[in-house]
């Protein structure tokens, strides 16, 4: 986690922890925590514009697919949790050891995986998907596999698409516009605005693993189009070059 992003995340852990201790490993903790943690966006000067919220159906399970540019993504997700309701996130295992924030995230039901331990990671993902179906929850996955803030969406890893097809549940694409205010070279950021767009869900009913490549390509290209469009919208609003 970069220094500037770490400062934004530190207050979240101290607020999150006492809230989630009451109901450990319950994903609804994140709804309650979001009411407290959203203030961090105001502190660091980030404004979020949410589009496509009408596409969420709280009675439906989804595999949520999102681009991943920064640890600041969690602030945008906190803006969305009151609408998403029951949603958990797949995160890298090292985050679990990020002090109060990591412990609070574990208590909130996040799924931590070690990508170097492939078989164990697959088992944890399958277990998480089974819980998603049983409890009508959403499972949020960053298929790029790593943060990338260079003005594009990287190729997707296929794990989330395997899960969606095997479970026959829809994919819900979510796109964060470019973090034009975050400089990865100087590791600093300025106040700015981000558009988060929820696209209509993509059904996987009747698909098999033979459809995986085509499904992944369709989702990624839809997201690239929205990423470019929403980033250009911001450029016009802020009169900046993106």
TADA-V9642 format. One record per residue. RES is the residue in three letters. PHI is phi in whole degrees, 0 to 359 (NA if undefined). NEAR is the number of other ideal C-beta (glycine too) atoms within 10 Angstrom. Layout:
# TADA-V9642
RES,PHI,NEAR  RES,PHI,NEAR
This chain:
# TADA-V9642
UNK,NA,16  UNK,290,19  UNK,301,8  UNK,296,19  UNK,289,21  UNK,297,14  UNK,297,14  UNK,289,22  UNK,273,22  UNK,304,14  UNK,297,17  UNK,297,22  UNK,297,17  UNK,289,14  UNK,281,18  UNK,293,25  UNK,302,18  UNK,294,12  UNK,289,19  UNK,274,23  UNK,296,12  UNK,291,10  UNK,227,14  UNK,298,11  UNK,67,12  UNK,257,16  UNK,294,24  UNK,290,18  UNK,304,23  UNK,290,27  UNK,292,18  UNK,294,18  UNK,298,23  UNK,297,20  UNK,295,13  UNK,269,16  UNK,279,26  UNK,294,17  UNK,297,12  UNK,299,20  UNK,298,18  UNK,292,10  UNK,296,11  UNK,270,19  UNK,82,13  UNK,253,22  UNK,254,12  UNK,246,17  UNK,248,16  UNK,259,14  UNK,241,16  UNK,77,16  UNK,297,13  UNK,293,9  UNK,282,16  UNK,281,19  UNK,237,14  UNK,288,12  UNK,263,6  UNK,242,12  UNK,276,22  UNK,220,25  UNK,261,30  UNK,273,26  UNK,248,27  UNK,223,24  UNK,286,26  UNK,223,18  UNK,251,24  UNK,194,22  UNK,296,18  UNK,292,27  UNK,307,22  UNK,298,19  UNK,294,24  UNK,293,24  UNK,294,22  UNK,297,23  UNK,294,19  UNK,268,19  UNK,303,21  UNK,301,14  UNK,271,16  UNK,288,23  UNK,64,17  UNK,277,18  UNK,213,24  UNK,240,25  UNK,228,24  UNK,271,22  UNK,227,20  UNK,290,13  UNK,304,17  UNK,304,11  UNK,296,18  UNK,297,15  UNK,257,11  UNK,273,18  UNK,61,13  UNK,298,17  UNK,297,25  UNK,296,19  UNK,294,17  UNK,296,25  UNK,295,26  UNK,297,18  UNK,297,20  UNK,270,24  UNK,90,23  UNK,297,20  UNK,259,22  UNK,261,18  UNK,233,19  UNK,257,13  UNK,294,13  UNK,282,8  UNK,255,12  UNK,301,11  UNK,295,7  UNK,294,13  UNK,297,18  UNK,297,14  UNK,296,12  UNK,297,17  UNK,293,20  UNK,295,14  UNK,296,11  UNK,295,21  UNK,293,22  UNK,299,12  UNK,291,16  UNK,302,24  UNK,292,13  UNK,297,9  UNK,256,13  UNK,53,14  UNK,254,22  UNK,251,23  UNK,245,27  UNK,268,24  UNK,233,25  UNK,257,22  UNK,287,24  UNK,292,18  UNK,89,15  UNK,204,10  UNK,292,19  UNK,209,16  UNK,243,19  UNK,236,9  UNK,83,13  UNK,204,11  UNK,253,22  UNK,286,15  UNK,304,11  UNK,267,20  UNK,285,16  UNK,263,15  UNK,306,19  UNK,295,24  UNK,286,25  UNK,302,18  UNK,298,23  UNK,296,28  UNK,290,22  UNK,298,14  UNK,273,17  UNK,58,13  UNK,242,22  UNK,293,18  UNK,261,24  UNK,247,28  UNK,282,24  UNK,230,25  UNK,238,25  UNK,268,26  UNK,293,27  UNK,297,23  UNK,277,22  UNK,295,20  UNK,270,19  UNK,254,21  UNK,256,14  UNK,288,16  UNK,282,5  UNK,272,9  UNK,59,12  UNK,225,13  UNK,217,23  UNK,248,12  UNK,303,9  UNK,194,19  UNK,230,17  UNK,229,27  UNK,261,22  UNK,248,21  UNK,247,21  UNK,265,22  UNK,274,19  UNK,300,12  UNK,296,18  UNK,250,18  UNK,290,12  UNK,242,21  UNK,303,8  UNK,87,8  UNK,282,17  UNK,237,9  UNK,296,12  UNK,293,8  UNK,268,14  UNK,299,16  UNK,299,11  UNK,296,11  UNK,297,18  UNK,301,21  UNK,295,12  UNK,298,14  UNK,297,21  UNK,296,20  UNK,292,11  UNK,300,16  UNK,292,22  UNK,299,14  UNK,300,12  UNK,291,23  UNK,302,22  UNK,295,17  UNK,294,13  UNK,291,20  UNK,293,19  UNK,292,13  UNK,302,17  UNK,295,19  UNK,300,15  UNK,291,9  UNK,296,11  UNK,265,13  UNK,55,6  UNK,232,11  UNK,263,6  UNK,241,14
